[in-house]
Amino acid sequence: MRKYPLIVILLLILVELFAFDIYLPDGKLLPINKEQLQQEKMVTFNTLRDKDGAQKEENWQGIALIPWLNSLTNIPWHNLKIESKDSYSLTFHRLELNENNAYLAMLQDGEELSEYNMRLIFTNYRENAWMRNIKCLRLLDYIPVPKPRQIFFWDQSFAKNGIDLSSGYVPIGDLMLKCFFQDSGDIVFVDEQFRKLCLNYPRELGSVFLHIDEKGNYTLAPDKSSHLKISSQTDLSQLIYVQCGQVAYIKENYVQEIRQMAKVLNWDWESDSLHLIKASKEEIKAGDKPKEINADCWLEF
């Protein structure tokens, strides 16, 4: 009879040691226990929140989440999905989070937190974006979107659609309404190095502008109020392609790279040609640049 209490105690110890699972972008499962977490470098941070009708400052110690997650895999990831054991979930784009605003809290005011009370804290967000009783973290890869039905030529089409480039800054909201004819949705961006990012408007792009410099190069420029931090070295530099739904825009000098674009964006397309639509439709070879490009023509597959 004495064996049963001992078994229960051992089970409780095992439960306490186990923390949560991490699913890597390639689908591999990485179980994480509390002992592993205690070996990681700890940082100190403070939060201020309303409690019992007054603002209370709290001191925490924990792990800077993003550098730690990046150390677990060399595979690029786009989104972080967090799930709790009581079926609550949150999703963040990786560019919303950095080493200064996302933490896994291990101690509160000097007291060690239990496995249940260890929590993810996002200091740029309200308390309802915090999570404890963590079940798993999922590092989500880029999810391919279908190839567009129409690809317009960037500069001339923007002007035709009423996009004012004179200030050098265009709100993404204007781009959505005038060029994609939608008020919300996921936008895919590709830069000159063929790096891709998928961001949602208005969730992630609500305070972001399309910036055009004096040389005609386009980049994404978050407003100071935006949580989004975009590095030209590691994320996106000069843009050459943008797509939302069935409509896309491409820089004219990159039309010849349409095969590379298809490969990068995982399109289901193996044809050797596509259609150039003008007053009439003509077929061109994939890899050729049309002899004449204007605001009244576009590409179709």
ROFIRO-854639 format. One record per residue: x, y, z of N, C-alpha, C in turn; residue number from 1; chain. Coordinates in pm, whole numbers, plus 50000, padded with zeros to 5 digits. Atoms other than C-alpha are relative to their C-alpha. Layout:
// residues N
REC   n.c1   n.c2   n.c3  ca.c1  ca.c2  ca.c3   c.c1   c.c2   c.c3  drenba  lummar
REC      X      Y      Z      X      Y      Z      X      Y      Z     NUM       A
...
***
This chain:
// residues 301
REC   n.c1   n.c2   n.c3  ca.c1  ca.c2  ca.c3   c.c1   c.c2   c.c3  drenba  lummar
REC  50082  49879  50000  50000  50000  50000  50085  50126  50000       1       A
REC  49916  49882  49992  50291  50235  50064  50056  50041  49864       2       A
REC  49944  49969  50133  50398  50215  49698  49921  50110  49930       3       A
REC  50084  49906  50075  50103  50422  49575  50031  50146  50030       4       A
REC  49961  49861  49974  50187  50746  49760  50134  50036  49936       5       A
REC  49868  49975  50059  50546  50713  49635  49988  50023  49850       6       A
REC  50022  49985  50145  50427  50669  49275  49938  50137  49970       7       A
REC  50066  49869  50019  50202  50975  49310  50101  50112  50013       8       A
REC  49897  49897  49979  50494  51180  49445  50093  50008  49880       9       A
REC  49911  50001  50116  50718  51071  49157  49933  50062  49878      10       A
REC  50073  49942  50112  50449  51161  48904  49990  50151  50013      11       A
REC  50008  49855  49978  50407  51503  49061  50134  50068  49971      12       A
REC  49867  49945  50027  50783  51559  49042  50024  50008  49850      13       A
REC  49981  50001  50145  50788  51460  48674  49918  50111  49933      14       A
REC  50085  49894  50056  50496  51692  48598  50061  50137  50026      15       A
REC  49942  49870  49965  50669  51977  48779  50124  50029  49916      16       A
REC  49878  49981  50078  50993  51920  48584  49969  50030  49854      17       A
REC  50034  49977  50140  50821  51912  48245  49940  50139  49984      18       A
REC  50052  49864  50020  50754  52260  48107  49902  50003  49883      19       A
REC  50087  49993  50116  50620  52256  47750  50075  49946  49879      20       A
REC  49940  50046  50126  50684  52143  47392  50023  50117  49906      21       A
REC  49979  49905  50108  50830  52342  47105  49998  49923  49869      22       A
REC  50004  50058  50133  50741  52252  46747  50081  50090  49907      23       A
REC  49911  49925  50087  51018  52361  46510  49937  50015  49861      24       A
REC  50062  49976  50131  50944  52491  46156  49992  49876  49911      25       A
REC  50003  50122  50081  51027  52150  46004  49910  49893  50059      26       A
REC  50094  50094  49940  50769  51983  46230  50057  49917  50114      27       A
REC  49939  50078  49893  51018  51829  46475  49954  50051  50137      28       A
REC  50045  49968  49866  50909  51816  46838  50119  50008  50094      29       A
REC  49891  49981  49904  51143  51951  47106  49940  50019  50139      30       A
REC  50052  49985  49864  51030  51878  47464  50097  50085  50085      31       A
REC  49921  49911  49915  51149  52142  47713  49961  49976  50145      32       A
REC  50030  50015  49859  51181  52082  48085  50054  50117  50080      33       A
REC  49966  49886  49918  51226  52322  48371  50150  50007  50029      34       A
REC  49856  50003  49973  51582  52210  48440  50078  50062  49883      35       A
REC  49936  49938  50117  51682  52305  48083  49986  50151  50004      36       A
REC  50026  49857  49997  51523  52645  48122  50086  50071  50104      37       A
REC  49921  49940  49892  51710  52709  48446  50147  50015  49963      38       A
REC  49862  49989  50045  52039  52665  48258  50021  50118  49904      39       A
REC  49991  49890  50097  51959  52952  48019  50035  50132  50071      40       A
REC  49966  49868  49947  52082  53308  48065  49873  50074  50040      41       A
REC  50116  49928  49949  51837  53508  48276  50022  50152  49987      42       A
REC  49997  49854  50003  51754  53877  48231  49892  50050  50095      43       A
REC  50097  49938  49910  51563  54113  48460  49919  50104  49924      44       A
REC  50085  49900  50063  51266  54320  48342  49884  50034  50093      45       A
REC  50110  49953  49916  50980  54516  48494  49873  50018  49918      46       A
REC  50129  49972  50064  50610  54548  48414  49919  50088  50093      47       A
REC  50091  49913  49925  50346  54796  48524  49859  49967  49955      48       A
REC  50137  50036  50038  49984  54683  48533  49901  50042  50108      49       A
REC  50107  49963  49906  49652  54775  48692  49960  49879  50083      50       A
REC  50040  50109  49910  49570  54564  48996  49931  50060  50122      51       A
REC  50079  49952  49885  49301  54627  49258  49985  50151  49998      52       A
REC  50025  49858  50013  49238  54976  49124  50122  50088  50004      53       A
REC  49877  49921  49998  49602  55084  49132  50103  49936  49909      54       A
REC  49893  50053  50084  49909  55048  48916  50107  49936  50087      55       A
REC  49902  50074  49922  50151  54789  49045  50119  49965  49911      56       A
REC  49878  50036  50073  50511  54752  48932  50049  49865  50051      57       A
REC  49952  50133  49964  50643  54396  48927  50135  49975  49937      58       A
REC  49866  50032  50045  50995  54266  48891  50005  49853  49962      59       A
REC  49995  50138  50051  51061  53955  48685  50143  49964  49960      60       A
REC  49878  50053  50060  51353  53736  48586  49960  49886  49908      61       A
REC  50036  50103  50095  51338  53516  48282  50092  49999  49879      62       A
REC  49922  50019  50121  51464  53428  47936  49948  50092  49890      63       A
REC  50039  49923  50118  51463  53670  47642  49956  49901  49893      64       A
REC  50062  50108  50077  51230  53466  47423  50058  49983  49860      65       A
REC  49965  50012  50142  51332  53545  47064  50144  49951  49978      66       A
REC  49865  50056  50017  51713  53496  47092  50006  49852  50037      67       A
REC  49999  50141  49959  51645  53169  47275  49935  49911  49894      68       A
REC  50065  50079  50104  51399  53041  47013  50088  49989  49875      69       A
REC  49913  50002  50118  51638  53138  46733  50121  49908  50019      70       A
REC  49886  50089  49974  51915  52939  46903  49964  49852  49986      71       A
REC  50045  50139  50007  51704  52622  46879  49991  49947  49857      72       A
REC  50012  50042  50140  51682  52616  46498  50066  50100  49908      73       A
REC  49945  49910  50102  51857  52758  46194  49905  50014  49882      74       A
REC  50102  49990  50104  51537  52731  45987  49920  50128  50022      75       A
REC  50079  49877  49983  51366  53068  45925  49855  49968  50035      76       A
REC  50141  50018  49965  51021  53101  46080  49928  50135  49992      77       A
REC  50078  49878  50025  50741  53353  46023  49912  50042  50117      78       A
REC  50094  49970  49893  50496  53327  46310  50023  49911  50121      79       A
REC  49993  50076  49876  50493  53216  46671  49858  49981  50052      80       A
REC  50131  50031  49942  50179  53039  46791  50022  49937  50137      81       A
REC  49987  50047  49863  50144  52983  47165  49867  49939  50043      82       A
REC  50121  50068  49955  49895  52735  47309  50011  49967  50148      83       A
REC  50003  50035  49858  49795  52690  47673  49928  49867  50019      84       A
REC  50063  50128  49972  49673  52372  47838  49850  50012  50020      85       A
REC  50146  49981  49990  49328  52528  47878  49942  50050  49867      86       A
REC  50049  49978  50137  49291  52567  47497  49994  50146  49959      87       A
REC  49989  49860  50041  49376  52938  47476  50123  50012  49911      88       A
REC  49886  49988  50090  49608  53048  47195  50021  50145  49958      89       A
REC  49960  49869  50050  49793  53358  47071  50096  49978  49885      90       A
REC  49906  50007  50112  49980  53420  46746  50062  50137  49978      91       A
REC  49926  49878  50028  50249  53681  46680  50085  49979  49876      92       A
REC  49899  50005  50106  50448  53759  46369  50136  50021  50064      93       A
REC  49868  49993  49936  50818  53719  46445  50056  50142  50002      94       A
REC  49947  49864  50003  50887  54082  46348  49933  50091  50104      95       A
REC  50061  49924  49891  50652  54200  46626  50078  49984  50130      96       A
REC  49933  50037  49876  50880  54043  46885  50150  50015  49988      97       A
REC  49855  49990  49998  51240  54106  46984  50052  49972  50140      98       A
REC  49940  50035  49872  51484  54057  47271  49960  50095  50113      99       A
REC  50036  49902  49899  51340  54361  47451  49851  50006  50031     100       A
REC  50143  49992  49970  50967  54289  47451  49931  49865  50014     101       A
REC  50060  50133  49987  50914  53911  47478  50086  49915  50093     102       A
REC  49923  50073  49899  51015  53702  47779  49923  49877  50048     103       A
REC  50055  50112  49926  50958  53365  47942  50037  50023  50146     104       A
REC  49974  49964  49860  50924  53464  48310  50014  49874  50084     105       A
REC  49972  50114  49913  51077  53219  48560  49988  50036  50148     106       A
REC  50010  49953  49862  51082  53429  48878  49921  50130  50004     107       A
REC  50076  49877  49980  50846  53699  49007  50034  50057  50137     108       A
REC  49959  49934  49876  50975  53944  49269  50090  49908  50084     109       A
REC  49901  50085  49933  51254  53697  49351  49952  49861  50033     110       A
REC  50055  50132  49968  51023  53396  49398  49990  49915  49873     111       A
REC  50006  50090  50116  51054  53097  49164  49855  49965  49968     112       A
REC  50136  50032  50044  50740  53034  48960  49988  49850  49974     113       A
REC  50026  50141  50029  50587  52689  48936  49985  49979  49850     114       A
REC  50018  50031  50143  50553  52511  48603  49870  50060  49949     115       A
REC  50129  49943  50041  50189  52628  48592  50010  50151  49984     116       A
REC  49997  49853  49998  50274  52992  48669  50111  50061  49916     117       A
REC  49905  49944  50096  50574  53030  48438  49919  50060  49887     118       A
REC  50086  49936  50099  50442  53275  48185  50080  50073  49893     119       A
REC  49944  49920  50109  50516  53439  47854  49945  50141  50014     120       A
REC  50038  49861  49980  50513  53816  47893  50047  50082  49881     121       A
REC  49970  49913  50113  50497  54060  47603  49979  50143  50047     122       A
REC  50007  49873  49930  50578  54399  47747  49940  50114  49918     123       A
REC  50062  49897  50083  50446  54600  47450  49849  49983  49989     124       A
REC  50142  50032  50015  50103  54444  47486  49933  49997  50137     125       A
REC  50075  50003  49876  49829  54445  47744  50013  49863  50066     126       A
REC  49984  50122  49922  49818  54178  48015  49926  49881  49938     127       A
REC  50074  50113  50058  49562  53974  47821  50077  49933  49886     128       A
REC  49914  50067  50098  49842  53895  47573  50110  49921  50069     129       A
REC  49907  50085  49927  50039  53720  47850  49940  49859  50006     130       A
REC  50053  50136  49991  50008  53344  47890  50079  49916  50099     131       A
REC  49939  50099  49911  50077  53089  48162  49936  49864  49973     132       A
REC  50049  50137  50023  50002  52715  48191  50025  49960  49855     133       A
REC  49964  50015  50142  50186  52679  47859  50003  49853  49959     134       A
REC  49998  50134  50057  50126  52369  47651  50110  49986  49896     135       A
REC  49899  50010  50105  50343  52438  47347  50020  50133  49929     136       A
REC  49968  49889  50088  50510  52692  47124  50023  49943  49861     137       A
REC  49984  50048  50137  50488  52647  46747  50068  50108  49916     138       A
REC  49930  49910  50091  50742  52813  46517  49952  49967  49860     139       A
REC  50068  50029  50126  50544  52838  46193  50078  50056  49882     140       A
REC  49932  49960  50123  50710  52850  45853  49905  50082  49914     141       A
REC  50082  49929  50100  50590  53064  45563  49900  49903  49938     142       A
REC  50104  50082  50061  50260  52924  45435  49975  50052  49858     143       A
REC  50014  49952  50139  50250  52944  45052  49857  50043  49969     144       A
REC  50130  49957  50051  49965  53135  44890  49996  49968  49850     145       A
REC  50007  50032  50144  49836  53049  44540  50057  50114  49916     146       A
REC  49949  49898  50091  49993  53229  44248  49887  50096  49962     147       A
REC  50105  49901  50030  49807  53549  44154  49937  49976  49863     148       A
REC  50064  50006  50132  49561  53571  43868  50057  50106  49907     149       A
REC  49948  49888  50079  49704  53906  43754  50125  50057  50067     150       A
REC  49879  49932  49951  50050  54061  43787  50015  50129  49921     151       A
REC  49987  49869  50064  50067  54433  43714  50143  50051  50016     152       A
REC  49867  49942  49994  50377  54639  43651  49999  50118  50097     153       A
REC  50000  49923  49875  50468  54831  43963  49975  50150  49982     154       A
REC  50005  49854  49997  50535  55200  43897  49881  50058  49923     155       A
REC  50105  49943  50082  50293  55269  43614  49861  49966  50054     156       A
REC  50130  50039  49947  50008  55077  43775  49967  50073  50129     157       A
REC  50025  49924  49878  50050  55251  44109  49945  50138  49967     158       A
REC  50044  49865  50039  50016  55590  43942  49859  49996  49943     159       A
REC  50133  50011  50062  49714  55476  43739  49892  49977  50106     160       A
REC  50098  50030  49895  49542  55353  44058  49986  50112  50102     161       A
REC  50017  49884  49912  49580  55692  44225  50088  50001  50122     162       A
REC  49906  49998  49889  49872  55618  44455  50091  50122  49987     163       A
REC  49919  49878  50001  50043  55948  44541  50137  49971  50060     164       A
REC  49865  50030  49956  50417  55889  44561  50082  50126  50029     165       A
REC  49924  49875  49991  50514  56257  44587  50063  50020  50137     166       A
REC  49946  49981  49865  50566  56250  44966  50108  49899  50032     167       A
REC  49903  50105  49972  50779  55937  44947  49947  49893  50093     168       A
REC  50058  50097  49906  50547  55753  45189  49854  49975  49966     169       A
REC  50138  50038  50031  50228  55562  45112  49951  49906  50111     170       A
REC  50053  50092  49899  50018  55410  45395  49960  49868  49935     171       A
REC  50037  50130  50055  49970  55038  45342  49848  49991  49982     172       A
REC  50146  49998  50015  49597  55104  45392  49958  50054  49865     173       A
REC  50029  49947  50134  49596  55315  45072  50030  49896  49894     174       A
REC  49960  50105  50095  49776  55037  44888  49893  49891  49995     175       A
REC  50101  50105  49994  49517  54784  45005  49874  50040  49924     176       A
REC  50126  49958  50060  49217  54990  44894  50012  50029  49851     177       A
REC  49988  49952  50137  49348  55134  44567  50065  49900  49904     178       A
REC  49929  50094  50088  49566  54851  44436  49952  49856  50014     179       A
REC  50048  50138  49980  49424  54532  44590  49849  49994  50023     180       A
REC  50145  49989  49989  49064  54653  44639  49946  49918  50117     181       A
REC  50040  50070  49878  49044  54502  44989  50027  50091  50119     182       A
REC  49974  49922  49880  49026  54648  45338  50077  49921  50106     183       A
REC  49919  50082  49909  49213  54360  45507  50049  49879  49924     184       A
REC  49947  50120  50064  49420  54058  45418  50149  49984  50020     185       A
REC  49858  50030  49992  49764  53897  45405  50071  50050  49875     186       A
REC  49921  49948  50112  50026  54068  45188  50135  49930  49999     187       A
REC  49870  50064  50018  50330  53883  45053  50096  50100  49936     188       A
REC  49896  49912  50052  50646  54089  45000  50123  49917  49963     189       A
REC  49874  50064  50038  50960  53978  44814  50100  50112  49970     190       A
REC  49900  49895  50025  51283  54180  44808  50099  49956  49892     191       A
REC  49905  50024  50109  51574  54198  44562  50089  49878  50024     192       A
REC  49926  50121  49969  51746  53909  44741  49910  49877  50001     193       A
REC  50102  50105  50006  51430  53700  44694  49970  49942  50139     194       A
REC  50048  50035  49868  51357  53695  45065  49852  50037  50007     195       A
REC  50145  49978  49999  50984  53675  45140  49951  50018  50143     196       A
REC  50070  49983  49874  50760  53789  45422  49852  50013  49972     197       A
REC  50145  49985  50010  50387  53755  45468  49953  50071  50127     198       A
REC  50047  49919  49889  50228  54022  45688  49853  50034  49980     199       A
REC  50144  49974  50008  49865  54097  45771  49969  50148  50017     200       A
REC  50057  49866  49982  49687  54427  45722  49855  49983  50046     201       A
REC  49926  49895  49928  49575  54580  45950  50079  49952  50121     202       A
REC  49941  50046  49875  49704  54356  46231  50147  50041  50015     203       A
REC  49856  49971  49989  50077  54394  46158  50042  50122  49918     204       A
REC  49960  49893  50092  50079  54657  45883  49919  50128  50018     205       A
REC  50087  49885  49981  49831  54907  46026  50075  50132  50016     206       A
REC  49920  49878  49980  50108  55155  46114  50129  49996  49917     207       A
REC  49882  50016  50086  50344  55078  45825  49976  50073  49868     208       A
REC  50006  49928  50127  50421  55280  45511  50088  49931  49896     209       A
REC  49912  50035  50112  50559  55194  45170  50082  50124  49969     210       A
REC  49911  49884  50020  50861  55422  45131  50070  49989  49865     211       A
REC  49926  49995  50126  51007  55525  44795  50107  50107  50012     212       A
REC  49892  49902  49989  51348  55692  44788  50022  50071  49867     213       A
REC  49976  49918  50119  51496  55932  44533  50046  49918  49880     214       A
REC  49958  50087  50109  51629  55639  44327  49887  49908  49951     215       A
REC  50113  50083  50040  51286  55478  44300  49997  49864  50065     216       A
REC  50000  50126  49927  51358  55198  44547  49891  50000  50107     217       A
REC  50109  50012  49905  51072  55074  44764  50041  49914  50120     218       A
REC  49977  50077  49878  51102  54957  45126  49880  50017  50092     219       A
REC  50104  49985  49899  50868  54903  45420  50054  50086  50114     220       A
REC  49957  49906  49895  50883  55178  45683  49894  50005  50110     221       A
REC  50095  49995  49888  50703  55114  46015  50001  50136  50068     222       A
REC  50012  49879  49920  50574  55418  46203  50059  49974  50139     223       A
REC  49943  50016  49866  50723  55483  46548  49906  49925  50094     224       A
REC  50098  50066  49913  50401  55351  46704  49986  49850  49969     225       A
REC  50015  50140  50041  50433  55015  46522  50089  49909  50084     226       A
REC  49920  50102  49932  50550  54702  46704  50095  49930  49903     227       A
REC  49923  50070  50103  50700  54582  46377  50140  50059  49986     228       A
REC  49861  49957  50020  51080  54598  46347  50057  49922  49881     229       A
REC  49955  50065  50124  51215  54527  45997  50145  50037  49974     230       A
REC  49858  49979  50027  51587  54484  45936  50028  49976  49852     231       A
REC  49964  50019  50142  51720  54536  45582  50108  49894  49985     232       A
REC  49896  50102  50007  52005  54298  45667  49945  49858  50010     233       A
REC  50048  50135  49975  51801  54001  45788  49857  49973  49956     234       A
REC  50142  50022  50030  51437  54057  45686  49964  50037  49856     235       A
REC  50039  49952  50133  51355  54271  45380  50079  50126  49968     236       A
REC  49936  49876  50044  51545  54531  45181  49913  50063  49891     237       A
REC  50076  49935  50106  51436  54680  44847  49898  49902  49940     238       A
REC  50109  50088  50044  51100  54539  44739  49993  49993  49848     239       A
REC  50017  50019  50144  51046  54393  44394  49864  49939  49966     240       A
REC  50126  50070  50027  50711  54213  44435  49911  50012  50124     241       A
REC  50097  49996  49891  50396  54249  44643  49870  49937  49950     242       A
REC  50121  50072  50040  50082  54031  44637  49901  49996  50114     243       A
REC  50109  50022  49906  49748  54024  44812  49887  49933  49924     244       A
REC  50106  50074  50069  49495  53763  44706  50040  49967  49857     245       A
REC  49979  50035  50141  49467  53727  44329  50074  50106  49920     246       A
REC  49936  49890  50070  49646  54052  44247  50142  50019  50053     247       A
REC  49861  49976  49962  50022  54122  44246  50058  50111  49914     248       A
REC  49926  49896  50072  50266  54394  44137  50148  49962  50002     249       A
REC  49859  50036  50011  50621  54339  44014  50078  50117  49939     250       A
REC  49912  49900  50060  50910  54576  43939  50038  49952  49859     251       A
REC  49980  50037  50141  50963  54582  43562  50131  49926  49976     252       A
REC  49869  50061  50025  51332  54487  43580  50011  49858  50054     253       A
REC  49995  50136  49945  51243  54162  43758  49900  49907  49932     254       A
REC  50092  50087  50074  50988  54029  43509  50072  49877  49948     255       A
REC  49923  50112  50052  51264  53811  43365  50026  49893  50106     256       A
REC  49973  50094  49890  51298  53644  43709  49873  49932  50048     257       A
REC  50129  50055  49957  50942  53511  43713  50012  49854  50045     258       A
REC  49980  50138  49957  51064  53151  43740  50057  49994  50142     259       A
REC  49943  49994  49865  51274  53237  44044  49895  50041  50102     260       A
REC  50109  49957  49911  50974  53415  44195  49907  49883  50030     261       A
REC  50088  50115  49982  50761  53105  44141  50062  49899  50096     262       A
REC  49931  50095  49913  51023  52890  44313  50001  50049  50145     263       A
REC  49993  49942  49866  51062  53125  44611  49864  49995  50070     264       A
REC  50134  49992  49942  50686  53155  44663  49924  49868  49991     265       A
REC  50059  50134  50003  50618  52784  44605  49871  49992  49919     266       A
REC  50118  50005  50086  50372  52839  44322  49988  49863  49933     267       A
REC  50027  50121  50079  50210  52541  44155  49992  50043  49854     268       A
REC  49992  49949  50138  50327  52649  43810  50125  49948  49933     269       A
REC  49885  50059  50070  50550  52464  43566  50001  50035  49853     270       A
REC  50008  49965  50142  50457  52625  43234  50124  50076  49956     271       A
REC  49886  49928  50057  50717  52774  43003  49960  50139  49951     272       A
REC  50045  49870  50049  50506  53081  42927  49887  50054  50085     273       A
REC  50114  49935  49939  50248  53327  43055  49947  50104  49902     274       A
REC  50065  49911  50095  50020  53583  42894  50021  50146  50036     275       A
REC  49995  49855  49986  50077  53954  42844  49869  50055  49945     276       A
REC  50130  49948  50040  49737  54124  42835  50012  50149  49970     277       A
REC  50005  49859  50040  49709  54453  42644  49860  50024  49945     278       A
REC  50131  49991  50067  49430  54549  42407  49960  49860  49955     279       A
REC  50023  50140  50033  49468  54187  42302  50102  49917  50078     280       A
REC  49912  50089  49923  49632  53886  42463  50105  49938  49910     281       A
REC  49894  50068  50073  49969  53758  42345  50082  49916  50096     282       A
REC  49920  50090  49917  50191  53481  42473  50147  50040  49993     283       A
REC  49856  49972  49997  50548  53552  42587  50070  49887  50072     284       A
REC  49922  50102  49934  50823  53319  42697  50031  50043  50144     285       A
REC  49958  49971  49863  50884  53297  43072  50150  50026  49998     286       A
REC  49859  49962  50005  51215  53476  43115  50026  50113  49904     287       A
REC  49987  49887  50093  51153  53735  42840  49932  50123  50060     288       A
REC  50064  49875  49961  51076  54099  42910  49919  50053  49882     289       A
REC  50081  49949  50112  50787  54240  42702  50065  50122  49934     290       A
REC  49943  49887  50072  50888  54488  42434  49936  50132  50041     291       A
REC  50071  49879  49962  50625  54735  42549  49926  49977  50131     292       A
REC  50067  50008  49870  50511  54791  42909  49937  50135  50030     293       A
REC  50067  49877  49961  50252  55047  43010  49895  49970  50105     294       A
REC  50097  50015  49891  49979  55105  43267  49878  49920  49960     295       A
REC  50119  50071  50048  49722  54924  43053  50030  49855  49963     296       A
REC  49971  50141  50025  49893  54586  43039  50043  49931  50129     297       A
REC  49963  50078  49882  49959  54308  43289  50030  49858  49956     298       A
REC  49966  50139  50028  50067  53943  43310  49895  49907  50057     299       A
REC  50084  50108  49949  49852  53632  43350  50066  49867  49967     300       A
REC  49945  50135  50024  49944  53263  43376  49910  49922  49906     301       A
***
